[in-house]
């Protein structure tokens, strides 16, 4: 887990909390001790998913670029 946290630029404590909240990158337990493991490929995929979900990186999600929407039931006044 320490290596994964270092790779992501996070503290191991943050990665631990995310794991228990099921918010962070996918992980699994391995061996008798149940050591928490992360695949390097999965970490890379997770980073790309986070980047695409961020409106600053993905301009199609940026609300500033969205078309104006009118609320139902309101008459346009001008």
N, CA, C and O atoms as CSV, one atom per row, in Angstrom:
chain,resi,resn,atom,element,x,y,z
A,1,UNK,N,N,0.817,-1.182,0.000
A,1,UNK,CA,C,0.000,0.000,0.000
A,1,UNK,C,C,0.867,1.255,0.000
A,1,UNK,O,O,0.494,2.264,-0.598
A,2,UNK,N,N,2.004,1.201,0.655
A,2,UNK,CA,C,2.878,2.372,0.702
A,2,UNK,C,C,3.380,2.750,-0.686
A,2,UNK,O,O,3.471,3.932,-1.020
A,3,UNK,N,N,3.703,1.751,-1.487
A,3,UNK,CA,C,4.183,2.021,-2.842
A,3,UNK,C,C,3.078,2.639,-3.697
A,3,UNK,O,O,3.332,3.555,-4.478
A,4,UNK,N,N,1.854,2.135,-3.548
A,4,UNK,CA,C,0.717,2.676,-4.303
A,4,UNK,C,C,0.452,4.120,-3.881
A,4,UNK,O,O,0.194,4.975,-4.727
A,5,UNK,N,N,0.514,4.391,-2.593
A,5,UNK,CA,C,0.301,5.747,-2.096
A,5,UNK,C,C,1.373,6.686,-2.650
A,5,UNK,O,O,1.070,7.809,-3.052
A,6,UNK,N,N,2.601,6.234,-2.669
A,6,UNK,CA,C,3.694,7.047,-3.209
A,6,UNK,C,C,3.484,7.302,-4.706
A,6,UNK,O,O,3.679,8.421,-5.181
A,7,UNK,N,N,3.090,6.269,-5.440
A,7,UNK,CA,C,2.835,6.389,-6.883
A,7,UNK,C,C,1.746,7.423,-7.152
A,7,UNK,O,O,1.842,8.196,-8.106
A,8,UNK,N,N,0.709,7.438,-6.311
A,8,UNK,CA,C,-0.417,8.354,-6.481
A,8,UNK,C,C,-0.160,9.733,-5.873
A,8,UNK,O,O,-0.931,10.667,-6.094
A,9,UNK,N,N,0.919,9.858,-5.111
A,9,UNK,CA,C,1.209,11.132,-4.462
A,9,UNK,C,C,0.305,11.398,-3.270
A,9,UNK,O,O,-0.012,12.546,-2.958
A,10,UNK,N,N,-0.106,10.319,-2.607
A,10,UNK,CA,C,-1.007,10.413,-1.461
A,10,UNK,C,C,-0.332,9.837,-0.232
A,10,UNK,O,O,0.673,9.134,-0.335
A,11,UNK,N,N,-0.886,10.136,0.923
A,11,UNK,CA,C,-0.390,9.489,2.133
A,11,UNK,C,C,-1.021,8.098,2.217
A,11,UNK,O,O,-2.132,7.894,1.726
A,12,UNK,N,N,-0.328,7.148,2.829
A,12,UNK,CA,C,-0.938,5.820,3.020
A,12,UNK,C,C,-2.251,5.897,3.805
A,12,UNK,O,O,-3.152,5.090,3.581
A,13,UNK,N,N,-2.362,6.855,4.714
A,13,UNK,CA,C,-3.588,7.000,5.496
A,13,UNK,C,C,-4.765,7.382,4.596
A,13,UNK,O,O,-5.871,6.872,4.771
A,14,UNK,N,N,-4.530,8.266,3.643
A,14,UNK,CA,C,-5.595,8.658,2.713
A,14,UNK,C,C,-6.034,7.456,1.902
A,14,UNK,O,O,-7.231,7.215,1.747
A,15,UNK,N,N,-5.080,6.700,1.383
A,15,UNK,CA,C,-5.400,5.517,0.591
A,15,UNK,C,C,-6.151,4.495,1.437
A,15,UNK,O,O,-7.065,3.836,0.942
A,16,UNK,N,N,-5.777,4.358,2.695
A,16,UNK,CA,C,-6.463,3.447,3.615
A,16,UNK,C,C,-7.926,3.857,3.793
A,16,UNK,O,O,-8.824,3.020,3.704
A,17,UNK,N,N,-8.161,5.140,4.043
A,17,UNK,CA,C,-9.526,5.640,4.241
A,17,UNK,C,C,-10.336,5.454,2.973
A,17,UNK,O,O,-11.478,4.998,3.030
A,18,UNK,N,N,-9.759,5.803,1.820
A,18,UNK,CA,C,-10.464,5.641,0.549
A,18,UNK,C,C,-10.840,4.185,0.327
A,18,UNK,O,O,-11.941,3.894,-0.141
A,19,UNK,N,N,-9.934,3.265,0.659
A,19,UNK,CA,C,-10.211,1.834,0.468
A,19,UNK,C,C,-11.425,1.412,1.281
A,19,UNK,O,O,-12.296,0.695,0.787
A,20,UNK,N,N,-11.478,1.857,2.517
A,20,UNK,CA,C,-12.588,1.456,3.378
A,20,UNK,C,C,-13.890,2.153,3.023
A,20,UNK,O,O,-14.967,1.647,3.338
A,21,UNK,N,N,-13.809,3.281,2.384
A,21,UNK,CA,C,-15.014,3.971,1.901
A,21,UNK,C,C,-15.371,3.549,0.480
A,21,UNK,O,O,-16.371,4.003,-0.075
A,22,UNK,N,N,-14.556,2.687,-0.102
A,22,UNK,CA,C,-14.718,2.214,-1.482
A,22,UNK,C,C,-14.728,3.380,-2.473
A,22,UNK,O,O,-15.516,3.407,-3.418
A,23,UNK,N,N,-13.829,4.344,-2.233
A,23,UNK,CA,C,-13.718,5.520,-3.089
A,23,UNK,C,C,-12.474,5.486,-3.976
A,23,UNK,O,O,-12.475,6.068,-5.060
A,24,UNK,N,N,-11.461,4.842,-3.547
A,24,UNK,CA,C,-10.180,4.903,-4.235
A,24,UNK,C,C,-10.030,3.872,-5.331
A,24,UNK,O,O,-11.008,3.265,-5.767
A,25,UNK,N,N,-8.807,3.679,-5.769
A,25,UNK,CA,C,-8.545,2.713,-6.831
A,25,UNK,C,C,-8.832,1.284,-6.364
A,25,UNK,O,O,-8.744,0.985,-5.173
A,26,UNK,N,N,-9.176,0.409,-7.308
A,26,UNK,CA,C,-9.452,-0.988,-6.951
A,26,UNK,C,C,-8.230,-1.664,-6.313
A,26,UNK,O,O,-7.091,-1.443,-6.724
A,27,UNK,N,N,-8.497,-2.474,-5.322
A,27,UNK,CA,C,-7.435,-3.190,-4.622
A,27,UNK,C,C,-7.923,-4.599,-4.295
A,27,UNK,O,O,-9.091,-4.936,-4.489
A,28,UNK,N,N,-7.003,-5.402,-3.799
A,28,UNK,CA,C,-7.352,-6.761,-3.394
A,28,UNK,C,C,-6.400,-7.210,-2.305
A,28,UNK,O,O,-5.336,-6.620,-2.119
A,29,UNK,N,N,-6.777,-8.245,-1.591
A,29,UNK,CA,C,-5.917,-8.808,-0.549
A,29,UNK,C,C,-5.228,-10.054,-1.090
A,29,UNK,O,O,-5.798,-10.803,-1.883
A,30,UNK,N,N,-3.992,-10.259,-0.648
A,30,UNK,CA,C,-3.231,-11.399,-1.147
A,30,UNK,C,C,-2.453,-12.043,0.000
A,30,UNK,O,O,-1.929,-11.363,0.883
A,31,UNK,N,N,-2.395,-13.341,-0.039
A,31,UNK,CA,C,-1.603,-14.077,0.932
A,31,UNK,C,C,-2.301,-14.299,2.251
A,31,UNK,O,O,-3.414,-13.824,2.477
A,32,UNK,N,N,-1.623,-15.035,3.123
A,32,UNK,CA,C,-2.191,-15.370,4.431
A,32,UNK,C,C,-2.414,-14.144,5.297
A,32,UNK,O,O,-3.388,-14.068,6.046
A,33,UNK,N,N,-1.511,-13.194,5.191
A,33,UNK,CA,C,-1.636,-11.993,6.024
A,33,UNK,C,C,-2.687,-11.027,5.487
A,33,UNK,O,O,-3.065,-10.074,6.169
A,34,UNK,N,N,-3.160,-11.271,4.262
A,34,UNK,CA,C,-4.171,-10.407,3.674
A,34,UNK,C,C,-3.629,-9.046,3.292
A,34,UNK,O,O,-4.319,-8.035,3.414
A,35,UNK,N,N,-2.389,-9.024,2.828
A,35,UNK,CA,C,-1.749,-7.760,2.440
A,35,UNK,C,C,-2.546,-7.104,1.312
A,35,UNK,O,O,-2.913,-7.756,0.334
A,36,UNK,N,N,-2.807,-5.810,1.462
A,36,UNK,CA,C,-3.546,-5.061,0.450
A,36,UNK,C,C,-2.624,-4.776,-0.725
A,36,UNK,O,O,-1.514,-4.272,-0.555
A,37,UNK,N,N,-3.106,-5.111,-1.927
A,37,UNK,CA,C,-2.309,-4.953,-3.141
A,37,UNK,C,C,-3.057,-4.093,-4.154
A,37,UNK,O,O,-4.287,-4.063,-4.188
A,38,UNK,N,N,-2.284,-3.402,-4.972
A,38,UNK,CA,C,-2.807,-2.600,-6.078
A,38,UNK,C,C,-1.993,-2.959,-7.315
A,38,UNK,O,O,-0.766,-3.035,-7.246
A,39,UNK,N,N,-2.654,-3.178,-8.431
A,39,UNK,CA,C,-1.955,-3.420,-9.692
A,39,UNK,C,C,-1.571,-2.073,-10.293
A,39,UNK,O,O,-2.388,-1.152,-10.315
A,40,UNK,N,N,-0.356,-1.948,-10.774
A,40,UNK,CA,C,0.121,-0.694,-11.348
A,40,UNK,C,C,-0.736,-0.279,-12.544
A,40,UNK,O,O,-0.994,0.908,-12.739
A,41,UNK,N,N,-1.180,-1.262,-13.350
A,41,UNK,CA,C,-2.031,-0.948,-14.509
A,41,UNK,C,C,-3.370,-0.363,-14.051
A,41,UNK,O,O,-3.895,0.568,-14.663
A,42,UNK,N,N,-3.906,-0.918,-12.977
A,42,UNK,CA,C,-5.185,-0.460,-12.449
A,42,UNK,C,C,-5.060,0.952,-11.882
A,42,UNK,O,O,-5.978,1.762,-12.011
A,43,UNK,N,N,-3.921,1.243,-11.253
A,43,UNK,CA,C,-3.709,2.594,-10.740
A,43,UNK,C,C,-3.680,3.603,-11.885
A,43,UNK,O,O,-4.258,4.685,-11.780
A,44,UNK,N,N,-3.010,3.246,-12.970
A,44,UNK,CA,C,-2.966,4.123,-14.138
A,44,UNK,C,C,-4.344,4.350,-14.730
A,44,UNK,O,O,-4.693,5.476,-15.086
A,45,UNK,N,N,-5.134,3.279,-14.838
A,45,UNK,CA,C,-6.509,3.399,-15.353
A,45,UNK,C,C,-7.352,4.281,-14.440
A,45,UNK,O,O,-8.128,5.108,-14.916
A,46,UNK,N,N,-7.201,4.106,-13.137
A,46,UNK,CA,C,-7.965,4.875,-12.172
A,46,UNK,C,C,-7.617,6.363,-12.274
A,46,UNK,O,O,-8.498,7.218,-12.193
A,47,UNK,N,N,-6.344,6.662,-12.451
A,47,UNK,CA,C,-5.912,8.051,-12.609
A,47,UNK,C,C,-6.562,8.654,-13.857
A,47,UNK,O,O,-7.053,9.782,-13.813
A,48,UNK,N,N,-6.570,7.912,-14.963
A,48,UNK,CA,C,-7.194,8.408,-16.195
A,48,UNK,C,C,-8.699,8.639,-16.003
A,48,UNK,O,O,-9.243,9.619,-16.510
A,49,UNK,N,N,-9.365,7.747,-15.278
A,49,UNK,CA,C,-10.795,7.919,-14.997
A,49,UNK,C,C,-11.042,9.179,-14.180
A,49,UNK,O,O,-12.002,9.908,-14.431
A,50,UNK,N,N,-10.178,9.436,-13.202
A,50,UNK,CA,C,-10.329,10.641,-12.380
A,50,UNK,C,C,-10.117,11.889,-13.223
A,50,UNK,O,O,-10.810,12.892,-13.047
A,51,UNK,N,N,-9.169,11.825,-14.128
A,51,UNK,CA,C,-8.892,12.957,-15.007
A,51,UNK,C,C,-10.082,13.245,-15.916
A,51,UNK,O,O,-10.433,14.406,-16.129
A,52,UNK,N,N,-10.701,12.201,-16.450
A,52,UNK,CA,C,-11.856,12.382,-17.332
A,52,UNK,C,C,-13.090,12.853,-16.577
A,52,UNK,O,O,-13.964,13.494,-17.160
A,53,UNK,N,N,-13.170,12.547,-15.299
A,53,UNK,CA,C,-14.322,12.957,-14.491
A,53,UNK,C,C,-14.184,14.387,-13.974
A,53,UNK,O,O,-15.127,14.933,-13.401
A,54,UNK,N,N,-13.022,14.991,-14.172
A,54,UNK,CA,C,-12.755,16.343,-13.685
A,54,UNK,C,C,-13.057,17.356,-14.780
A,54,UNK,O,O,-12.477,17.287,-15.864
A,55,UNK,N,N,-13.947,18.285,-14.514
A,55,UNK,CA,C,-14.368,19.250,-15.534
A,55,UNK,C,C,-13.234,20.165,-15.968
A,55,UNK,O,O,-13.307,20.768,-17.039
A,56,UNK,N,N,-12.186,20.281,-15.158
A,56,UNK,CA,C,-11.055,21.120,-15.560
A,56,UNK,C,C,-10.215,20.430,-16.623
A,56,UNK,O,O,-9.585,21.095,-17.445
A,57,UNK,N,N,-10.201,19.094,-16.612
A,57,UNK,CA,C,-9.443,18.335,-17.604
A,57,UNK,C,C,-10.295,17.935,-18.793
A,57,UNK,O,O,-9.784,17.803,-19.905
A,58,UNK,N,N,-11.576,17.741,-18.577
A,58,UNK,CA,C,-12.489,17.305,-19.622
A,58,UNK,C,C,-13.458,18.448,-19.914
A,58,UNK,O,O,-14.438,18.646,-19.196
A,59,UNK,N,N,-13.172,19.188,-20.969
A,59,UNK,CA,C,-13.960,20.387,-21.265
A,59,UNK,C,C,-15.429,20.077,-21.549
A,59,UNK,O,O,-16.277,20.956,-21.393
A,60,UNK,N,N,-15.746,18.864,-21.957
A,60,UNK,CA,C,-17.154,18.536,-22.200
A,60,UNK,C,C,-17.961,18.498,-20.902
A,60,UNK,O,O,-19.188,18.585,-20.941
A,61,UNK,N,N,-17.298,18.370,-19.765
A,61,UNK,CA,C,-17.986,18.365,-18.468
A,61,UNK,C,C,-18.015,19.740,-17.813
A,61,UNK,O,O,-18.678,19.918,-16.791
A,62,UNK,N,N,-17.318,20.701,-18.375
A,62,UNK,CA,C,-17.224,22.018,-17.779
A,62,UNK,C,C,-18.575,22.727,-17.881
A,62,UNK,O,O,-19.073,22.927,-18.989
A,63,UNK,N,N,-19.178,23.110,-16.759
A,63,UNK,CA,C,-20.495,23.740,-16.796
A,63,UNK,C,C,-20.493,25.084,-17.527
A,63,UNK,O,O,-21.542,25.522,-18.000
A,64,UNK,N,N,-19.365,25.730,-17.626
A,64,UNK,CA,C,-19.279,27.002,-18.341
A,64,UNK,C,C,-19.550,26.790,-19.825
A,64,UNK,O,O,-20.081,27.678,-20.491
A,65,UNK,N,N,-19.189,25.621,-20.348
A,65,UNK,CA,C,-19.382,25.313,-21.764
A,65,UNK,C,C,-20.773,24.766,-22.066
A,65,UNK,O,O,-21.125,24.585,-23.232
A,66,UNK,N,N,-21.561,24.504,-21.039
A,66,UNK,CA,C,-22.890,23.909,-21.240
A,66,UNK,C,C,-23.874,24.955,-21.748
A,66,UNK,O,O,-23.755,26.143,-21.445
A,67,UNK,N,N,-24.838,24.496,-22.516
A,67,UNK,CA,C,-25.887,25.387,-23.013
A,67,UNK,C,C,-26.769,25.807,-21.847
A,67,UNK,O,O,-26.978,25.043,-20.904
A,68,UNK,N,N,-27.276,27.015,-21.920
A,68,UNK,CA,C,-28.167,27.502,-20.871
A,68,UNK,C,C,-29.457,26.688,-20.862
A,68,UNK,O,O,-29.986,26.323,-21.912
A,69,UNK,N,N,-29.946,26.415,-19.672
A,69,UNK,CA,C,-31.186,25.666,-19.526
A,69,UNK,C,C,-32.185,26.527,-18.773
A,69,UNK,O,O,-31.819,27.234,-17.834
A,70,UNK,N,N,-33.419,26.470,-19.175
A,70,UNK,CA,C,-34.480,27.216,-18.500
A,70,UNK,C,C,-35.241,26.265,-17.578
A,70,UNK,O,O,-35.446,25.095,-17.902
A,71,UNK,N,N,-35.647,26.778,-16.444
A,71,UNK,CA,C,-36.441,25.988,-15.520
A,71,UNK,C,C,-37.854,25.852,-16.049
A,71,UNK,O,O,-38.409,26.798,-16.608
A,72,UNK,N,N,-38.424,24.705,-15.879
A,72,UNK,CA,C,-39.807,24.472,-16.311
A,72,UNK,C,C,-40.747,25.302,-15.441
A,72,UNK,O,O,-40.549,25.414,-14.231
A,73,UNK,N,N,-41.765,25.879,-16.065
A,73,UNK,CA,C,-42.758,26.636,-15.318
A,73,UNK,C,C,-42.451,28.102,-15.171
A,73,UNK,O,O,-43.264,28.844,-14.619
A,74,UNK,N,N,-41.306,28.546,-15.645
A,74,UNK,CA,C,-40.955,29.951,-15.554
A,74,UNK,C,C,-41.118,30.603,-16.925
A,74,UNK,O,O,-40.658,30.067,-17.934
A,75,UNK,N,N,-41.756,31.730,-16.954
A,75,UNK,CA,C,-41.922,32.471,-18.209
A,75,UNK,C,C,-40.719,33.383,-18.390
A,75,UNK,O,O,-40.224,33.972,-17.429
A,76,UNK,N,N,-40.264,33.493,-19.596
A,76,UNK,CA,C,-39.148,34.380,-19.904
A,76,UNK,C,C,-39.626,35.813,-19.793
A,76,UNK,O,O,-40.660,36.168,-20.358
A,77,UNK,N,N,-38.890,36.635,-19.075
A,77,UNK,CA,C,-39.235,38.052,-18.955
A,77,UNK,C,C,-38.071,38.879,-19.477
A,77,UNK,O,O,-36.903,38.604,-19.202
A,78,UNK,N,N,-38.437,39.905,-20.244
A,78,UNK,CA,C,-37.380,40.790,-20.754
A,78,UNK,C,C,-37.983,42.083,-21.213
A,78,UNK,O,O,-37.265,42.968,-21.678
